[in-house]
Amino acid sequence: MTPMISIDEIRQVMLCAWDGVDDLVATARKAHFRVDDHPARSRFLRPEDVITSVHQYKAWWQAPDHWRLDQTFFNGRVLSYVTVGDEWTLWRDGVPYQNGSVTRAKETQFTRGDDLIFGRPYLGPAENAQLWAWLNPALWATSCSLLVDDGYQPSSDDVDAPDEIVHVLASQSWRHDLMDRDRANKYKTMMLDDWDRDMDIGEGVNFWQLWIDMKTGFLRRITGESGNGRLWDIMVDSVLINQSSGVGSNVFDRHT
C-alpha cells in the first residue's frame, strides 16, 4: 500500500474515477452468505455458510450514450439491459422481453412499479451506468466516512496488485454539507442509499470493506459486514478503460 496516503487523496481519486472514460468493460461476481438466517448474533462463519451460487455482472459503456449490463443470477437466469440514446431493450435468457424509450418511460411513470433489477428505463445510458455501487466509486466517496487500514497486508484470498490497492473501511455517515461548495453541488444527488439505486447494498450492513485501485479510482472488491458476520462479497475481476477493442461492434445492438 502507498505509505501515508490520506483519506482526502483516496476520496479525490474515487471522485475522478469516471473522468475521461470514453469506453469501459467491467466484470464482477457477487457471493452471499447465510449469516442473517441464524438468530445467534455471536455465531461465526463456517465454510458451509457460503452460498456457492454466484451472481455475475458484465458491463459495457461507450460515450456518450451507450450502456449495457448483463446479469447472470444464482438460478442461471440472464438479464441483459441495453440502452442507446433514448431507446432501451431488456433481454431475458437471450430473448427480447421488453423495450421502449426513456421519454415514454417518464411519461408513463415506469419507475419502481415493476421490479427494475436490470436498470432504470426512465433514465438515460449515462445515468444507468452510474447506478451500480460496485462500478461507481464516487457513490462511496460522497456517502461514507472512510478509514484507511494502515496495517493492511494482502492475504491469500485478496485482490491482486497489492501495491496499487488501498484497503478502506466505510460507514454511511458522510454528509454533503461537509464538502466544499463546488463539490457538494456536483455530487448532491449522488447518494449510496438513494431509492433509485441497488437498495440491498446497505440492507443489514453495519459497515463495508473497500479495496480501491489508486491508479484508476475504481473498486476491486467490496464486502458488506453485519453484526453477525459477512453478508456478501463482490469481487471486481476486471475493469478495462479506454480499450475500445474490448467493446464489440454488436454489443449495443438492441435487435440481435
C-alpha positions in Angstrom: 0.0 0.0 0.0 1.2 3.5 -0.7 2.7 4.9 2.6 0.9 7.7 4.5 -1.8 8.1 2.0 -4.6 10.3 3.2 -8.4 10.0 3.1 -8.6 13.2 1.0 -6.3 11.7 -1.6 -8.3 8.5 -1.7 -11.6 10.3 -1.9 -10.4 12.5 -4.7 -9.2 9.5 -6.8 -12.6 7.9 -6.3 -14.5 11.0 -7.3 -12.5 11.3 -10.5 -12.6 7.6 -11.5 -15.1 8.2 -14.4 -13.4 11.3 -15.7 -12.2 10.8 -19.2 -13.7 7.3 -19.5 -14.8 7.0 -23.2 -15.4 3.3 -23.1 -15.3 0.7 -20.4 -15.8 -3.1 -20.0 -16.0 -4.5 -16.4 -16.9 -7.8 -14.9 -17.7 -8.8 -11.3 -19.1 -11.6 -9.1 -21.2 -11.4 -6.0 -21.5 -14.2 -3.4 -23.9 -14.2 -0.5 -23.6 -15.7 3.0 -26.2 -17.2 5.2 -25.3 -15.3 8.4 -28.6 -13.4 8.7 -30.5 -16.7 8.5 -29.4 -17.6 12.1 -30.5 -15.8 15.3 -27.4 -16.2 17.3 -25.5 -12.9 17.0 -22.2 -14.3 18.2 -22.1 -17.0 15.6 -19.0 -17.1 13.4 -19.0 -18.1 9.7 -18.1 -21.6 8.7 -17.4 -22.7 5.2 -20.8 -24.3 4.8 -22.4 -20.8 5.4 -21.3 -19.7 1.9 -23.9 -19.7 -0.7 -21.8 -21.1 -3.5 -24.1 -19.8 -6.4 -22.6 -16.6 -7.7 -24.4 -13.6 -9.2 -22.3 -12.4 -12.2 -22.2 -9.0 -13.8 -20.7 -7.7 -17.1 -21.0 -4.1 -18.0 -20.2 -2.1 -21.2 -20.1 1.7 -21.6 -19.3 3.7 -24.6 -19.5 7.5 -24.5 -21.7 9.4 -24.9 -24.9 7.3 -24.8 -24.3 3.5 -25.0 -24.7 1.3 -21.9 -25.3 -2.4 -21.4 -25.4 -4.6 -18.3 -25.7 -8.4 -18.3 -26.6 -10.1 -15.1 -26.5 -13.8 -14.5 -28.4 -14.8 -11.4 -28.0 -17.6 -9.0 -30.6 -19.7 -10.8 -28.9 -19.2 -14.2 -31.4 -16.6 -15.4 -29.7 -13.9 -17.6 -31.0 -10.4 -17.9 -29.4 -8.0 -20.5 -30.3 -4.4 -20.5 -29.2 -2.3 -23.5 -29.8 1.4 -23.7 -28.6 3.7 -26.5 -29.7 7.3 -26.6 -33.4 7.4 -25.9 -34.1 3.7 -26.6 -33.7 0.7 -24.4 -34.3 -3.1 -24.6 -34.4 -5.8 -21.9 -33.5 -9.3 -22.9 -34.3 -12.4 -20.8 -32.2 -15.5 -21.5 -31.3 -14.2 -24.9 -34.8 -13.4 -26.0 -36.1 -9.7 -26.3 -38.6 -9.3 -23.5 -39.4 -5.6 -23.2 -38.4 -2.4 -24.9 -39.2 1.3 -25.1 -37.9 4.8 -24.8 -36.6 6.9 -21.9 -39.1 9.6 -22.9 -42.0 7.1 -22.8 -41.0 5.6 -19.5 -41.0 9.0 -17.9 -44.5 9.8 -19.4 -46.0 6.5 -18.2 -44.3 6.7 -14.8 -42.5 3.5 -15.4 -40.5 3.6 -12.2 -40.3 1.1 -9.4 -43.8 -0.2 -10.0 -42.1 -3.1 -11.8 -39.1 -4.9 -10.3 -36.4 -2.9 -12.0 -33.4 -5.0 -11.0 -32.0 -4.6 -14.5 -31.7 -0.8 -14.6 -33.9 2.3 -14.9 -35.8 2.7 -18.2 -36.7 6.3 -17.2 -33.0 7.2 -17.0 -30.6 7.6 -19.9 -27.5 5.5 -20.6 -25.1 7.7 -18.6 -27.3 7.7 -15.5 -27.8 3.9 -15.7 -24.0 3.4 -15.9 -23.7 5.3 -12.5 -26.4 3.3 -10.7 -24.4 0.3 -9.6 -22.3 0.7 -6.5 -19.6 -1.8 -7.5 -18.9 0.4 -10.6 -19.3 3.9 -9.1 -16.6 4.9 -6.6 -18.0 8.4 -6.3 -21.1 7.0 -4.5 -18.9 5.7 -1.7 -16.7 8.9 -1.7 -19.7 11.1 -1.2 -21.9 8.9 1.0 -19.4 7.4 3.5 -16.9 8.2 6.2 -13.7 6.4 5.2 -10.9 5.0 7.4 -7.7 3.7 5.9 -6.4 0.4 7.1 -2.7 1.3 7.5 -1.8 -2.2 8.6 -3.4 -3.8 5.5 -1.5 -6.9 4.4 -2.9 -8.9 1.5 -3.9 -12.5 2.3 -4.3 -15.5 0.0 -7.9 -14.6 -0.8 -7.2 -10.9 -1.5 -7.2 -9.0 -4.8 -4.1 -8.8 -7.0 -1.6 -5.9 -7.4 -1.4 -5.1 -3.6 1.0 -2.2 -4.3 -1.8 -0.3 -6.1 -4.6 -1.2 -3.7 -5.7 0.5 -0.6 -7.9 -1.1 2.0 -10.6 1.2 3.5 -13.4 0.7 6.0 -16.5 2.7 5.1 -19.6 3.6 7.1 -22.6 5.6 5.8 -22.2 8.8 7.7 -20.5 11.2 5.3 -22.5 14.4 4.7 -22.5 16.5 1.6 -22.6 19.7 3.7 -19.0 18.9 4.8 -17.8 19.2 1.3 -16.7 22.5 -0.3 -19.5 24.2 -2.2 -18.4 23.3 -5.8 -18.0 19.6 -4.9 -21.3 19.5 -2.9 -23.2 20.9 -5.9 -21.7 18.4 -8.3 -22.4 15.4 -6.2 -25.5 16.4 -4.2 -27.7 13.9 -6.0 -25.2 11.0 -5.7 -26.0 9.1 -2.5 -25.5 5.4 -1.9 -28.9 5.0 -0.3 -30.8 6.8 -2.9 -34.0 4.9 -3.7 -33.0 4.8 -7.4 -30.1 2.5 -6.7 -29.4 -1.0 -5.6 -31.1 -0.8 -2.2 -29.8 -4.0 -0.7 -26.3 -2.6 -0.8 -26.9 -1.3 2.7 -29.6 -3.7 4.0 -28.4 -5.3 7.2 -24.9 -3.9 6.8 -23.0 -2.2 9.7 -20.0 -1.2 7.6 -18.3 -2.1 4.3 -14.7 -3.0 3.4 -13.5 -1.5 0.2 -10.4 -2.3 -1.9 -9.6 0.7 -4.1 -7.2 0.7 -7.1 -5.4 4.0 -6.7 -4.3 4.1 -10.3 -7.9 4.2 -11.6 -10.1 5.0 -8.5 -12.3 2.0 -9.3 -13.2 -0.6 -6.7 -11.7 -4.1 -6.9 -13.6 -5.6 -4.1 -16.5 -4.7 -1.7 -17.7 -6.6 1.3 -20.9 -5.9 3.4 -20.3 -6.7 7.1 -23.1 -7.2 9.6 -23.1 -7.6 13.4 -23.1 -11.4 12.8 -20.6 -11.7 10.0 -20.2 -11.1 6.3 -23.4 -10.8 4.3 -21.9 -10.6 0.8 -18.7 -10.2 -1.1 -18.3 -8.6 -4.5 -15.1 -9.3 -6.5 -14.5 -7.0 -9.4 -12.5 -9.2 -11.7 -11.7 -6.7 -14.4 -12.1 -3.1 -15.4 -10.8 -2.2 -18.9 -10.8 1.5 -19.5 -10.5 3.2 -22.9 -9.6 0.0 -24.7 -12.3 0.2 -27.4 -11.2 -3.2 -28.8 -13.0 -4.7 -25.7 -16.3 -3.3 -26.9 -17.6 -5.5 -29.7 -19.3 -3.9 -32.7 -22.6 -5.6 -31.8 -22.6 -5.2 -28.0 -25.1 -2.4 -28.1 -27.3 -3.8 -30.9 -30.8 -3.8 -29.5 -32.2 -6.2 -32.1 -29.9 -9.2 -32.3 
